[in-house]
Amino acid sequence: MKTAIITIVAALIIGGGIWAYYATTRPSNTQEQVFCTMDAKLCPDGSSVGRTGPNCEFAQCPGAASGTSANGSVNVY
């Protein structure tokens, strides 16, 4: 009878230790994943850029200071 109680207590202690280990070492994923659409913006130089970042905004065109083409419009495909 004593052996059974000692075995049960030991199993509970080992199980609690394993649970505590996994509960504290598991990385917390607090950042929410963002999925952007696969559309592209055509830049004035003929290249294209896609959406990026947490707000899914278009990346800046190479060599451009703003997100518009030469005539002021934005080409999205």
N, C-alpha and C positions, 0 to 999 in steps of 0.2 A: 504494500500500500504506500509506504514512504517513497519507494522508488518511482512509482507512477506519478506521484505529486511532484517530485523533484524533476522528472522528465517533462511534465506539462509546464512547470514554471520555467525551466530552461528553454523549452521551445517558444514560449511566449516572449522571453527576453531576447532570444535570437531573432525571432520574427519582428519584434519591435525595433531592434537595432537595424535590421535590413530595411524596414520601412522608413526609418529616420534617415538612413543614408541616402536612399533614393529620393526622398522628399526634399532633402537639402542640397543635393548635388545636381539635380535636374535643372538645366538652364530655363530661366523664366522668359517666355516669349511674350513680352508686354507690347511690342510694336505690332501694329496691325499691318498685314500685307496689302499692298496696293497693286492692282492689275490695270495697266493702261491699254487703251485700244491701239491697234496696229496701223493707224493712219499716219501719213507722212505729209510734211509741208515742203513744197518746192521753193528753193531759195533762188534769189536773182542770178546767181552764178551757175545755175543748172543742177546743183547738188540738192539733196533732200535731207531733212532731219526728222527724227521721230519724237514721240512723247517720252518724257523722262521725269523723274523726281516724284515726291509724294503727292503733288497736285496734278500730275500727268500733263504738265505744260510742255509745249514744243521747245526743244533745245534751240539755242541761238544759231542762226546761220553762220557759216564760217566767214569772217571778215565783215559781218554786219553788226551795227550798233543797236538795231531794233528788229522786231519780228515781222517787218513788212517788206514787201518787194519794192522795186524802184518806183512803181506807180502808186504805192500806198495800199495795195490790196494784199491779202494773204491767200495763197493758193494751197488748199488742202485737198489731198487725194486719198 
